[in-house]
Each structure stands twice: as structure tokens, then as C-alpha cells.
Amino acid sequence: MKSDIKTILKEPWIDLTIKKSKKSSIQYNQTYRHKEKYNFFQKAYDFLLANSIKGSYFEFGCHQARTFRYALRESIIKNIKQDFYAFDSFQGLPDQKNNQQQNKYFSPGLLKTNKNNFLRLVSKYKKYRKIYVYEGFYEDSLNKQLINKFKLNKTRVSFISLDCDLEKSIKESLSFALKFMVNGTILYVDDYYNVYNGDPRKGNPKVVKDLLKKNKIFFEPWHIMGTCGKSFLLYK
């Protein structure tokens, strides 16, 4: 009796061949990751739409404006009215003195997109949505003056995207963002399991859980995104 292995291997819904791709491993990984990431943003905006959750989009760490554009596109095509806020040093990762202890790849200055390039990447969306950019390291830019301004304007956030990698940056950005959350706000942490070998008792997981508990926020673990990303639904 002939084996069915060849037939199974040819099924159209999955490619089980192991021949090397013409693309580099980095290109392959990034293609895979960003397809999955965009799929997560589609789900996130379906959730916001289905539950009529109102609020702006905050993104901390805007390298290449990839996820920022995912959010813009989904907001526009689903007709969800939002303002968009980008928070970034535009100088790459800061030097937190223990960058390589957190992750050996997180050297200071890594993942740099300058402000002009970011603005160019999002320029075609400006006629559809208001986009605000706040430049600077978070210890300086996320100050009391900005907090008071947002409170005065009654700013609310329905989607918080943290892609700032390092634990101090996560703490500073999330502490700021939580002041403006609503019931049902989505929190997405891109590098949740990407420091200290993914140990959930340390680094970004500890910072996130400690801050949510400190602010007496109920958090429902939601989707895992790729290898290291994790999302939550937040409620007061």
C-alpha cells in the first residue's frame, strides 16, 4: 500500500518543505511576525467596534511606524473615530545601564527611526485622522504638564500599545497611559516576554502586573501575539 505522506505534504493549507527560502532568515521572521501582528490589530479593532469602546490610540515606541499604521488603517476602514498619539525619543533605545542584562540585543540607540521619517510614513493618513507626536525620552516628555493638558482636554485611550522594550520605559509609559484608560481599554505589550529570558517574575511582566495592581485595575489576559507579545483587557 502506497504511503499518503506525499499527498499530505502537498495539501494547499500548509507548506511542510524545509528548503531554504531565498529571503534571509531575518526577512522571513519579520514577514511572519508582522502578518501575525496585523492579524492581532484586526482582532483588536473588531473588539473595539463590537463593544463601542471610545478612546484614542496611544503608541509608545514607534520604530518604522508599522503598528502605528496598522492601527490607523483599521480605525479608518472600520470607521472608528480616534485620535492618534505617538510617543518616542526618535533616538532609539535609551541607555538604562542594564540594557544587555534585560536582552543582549537591546543596545542603546537600537531601533531608531527619526521623527521626519516617521512623519513621512504616516503622512497619507493625516487627512483621515488627527496624529499627535510627542518627542523625547519618557522621563522628560511624559510630564505633569502633559498629564494636565490631557486631563483638561478629557483625553481617553481605548488602545495602549507598548513597544518600548525596556522595563523602565514600560513603567514610565504605562504609568502615564493608565491615567486615561476606559473600561475595555486594550493593553498590548510587544516585548512582554522579551527580557530576562522571558521570566514572568521579572522585567516587563512584573512591571505591568505591579502597575495594574497598584492602580486597582482588573486585567483580563487576552491574546498572545507571536513569541513575546501579550495583550490584556483593562477595567476599573
Secondary structure as the mmCIF struct_conf table of DSSP 4:
data_model
#
loop_
_struct_conf.conf_type_id
_struct_conf.id
_struct_conf.beg_label_comp_id
_struct_conf.beg_label_asym_id
_struct_conf.beg_label_seq_id
_struct_conf.end_label_comp_id
_struct_conf.end_label_asym_id
_struct_conf.end_label_seq_id
BEND BEND1 ASP A 4 ASP A 4
HELX_RH_AL_P HELX_RH_AL_P1 ILE A 5 LEU A 9
TURN_TY1_P TURN_TY1_P1 LYS A 10 LYS A 10
TURN_TY1_P TURN_TY1_P2 PRO A 12 TRP A 13
HELX_LH_PP_P HELX_LH_PP_P1 LYS A 19 SER A 21
BEND BEND2 LYS A 22 LYS A 23
HELX_RH_AL_P HELX_RH_AL_P2 SER A 25 ALA A 50
TURN_TY1_P TURN_TY1_P3 ASN A 51 SER A 52
STRN STRN1 SER A 56 PHE A 60
HELX_RH_3T_P HELX_RH_3T_P1 HIS A 63 ALA A 65
HELX_RH_AL_P HELX_RH_AL_P3 ARG A 66 ILE A 77
TURN_TY1_P TURN_TY1_P4 LYS A 78 ASN A 79
STRN STRN2 PHE A 84 ASP A 88
BEND BEND3 PHE A 90 GLN A 91
BEND BEND4 LEU A 93 LEU A 93
BEND BEND5 LYS A 97 LYS A 97
HELX_RH_AL_P HELX_RH_AL_P4 ASN A 99 GLN A 102
TURN_TY1_P TURN_TY1_P5 LYS A 104 TYR A 105
TURN_TY1_P TURN_TY1_P6 PRO A 108 GLY A 109
BEND BEND6 LEU A 111 LEU A 111
HELX_RH_AL_P HELX_RH_AL_P5 LYS A 115 VAL A 122
HELX_RH_3T_P HELX_RH_3T_P2 SER A 123 TYR A 125
TURN_TY1_P TURN_TY1_P7 LYS A 126 TYR A 128
BEND BEND7 ARG A 129 ARG A 129
STRN STRN3 ILE A 131 GLU A 135
BEND BEND8 GLY A 136 GLY A 136
HELX_RH_AL_P HELX_RH_AL_P6 TYR A 138 SER A 141
BEND BEND9 LEU A 142 LEU A 142
HELX_RH_AL_P HELX_RH_AL_P7 LYS A 144 LEU A 152
TURN_TY1_P TURN_TY1_P8 ASN A 153 LYS A 154
STRN STRN4 VAL A 157 LEU A 162
BEND BEND10 LEU A 166 LEU A 166
HELX_RH_AL_P HELX_RH_AL_P8 GLU A 167 ALA A 177
HELX_RH_3T_P HELX_RH_3T_P3 LEU A 178 PHE A 180
STRN STRN5 MET A 181 VAL A 189
TURN_TY1_P TURN_TY1_P9 ASP A 190 TYR A 193
BEND BEND11 ASN A 194 VAL A 195
HELX_RH_3T_P HELX_RH_3T_P4 TYR A 196 GLY A 198
TURN_TY1_P TURN_TY1_P10 PRO A 200 ARG A 201
BEND BEND12 LYS A 202 LYS A 202
HELX_RH_AL_P HELX_RH_AL_P9 GLY A 203 LYS A 214
TURN_TY1_P TURN_TY1_P11 ASN A 215 LYS A 216
STRN STRN6 PHE A 218 MET A 225
TURN_TY1_P TURN_TY1_P12 GLY A 226 CYS A 228
STRN STRN7 GLY A 229 TYR A 235
#
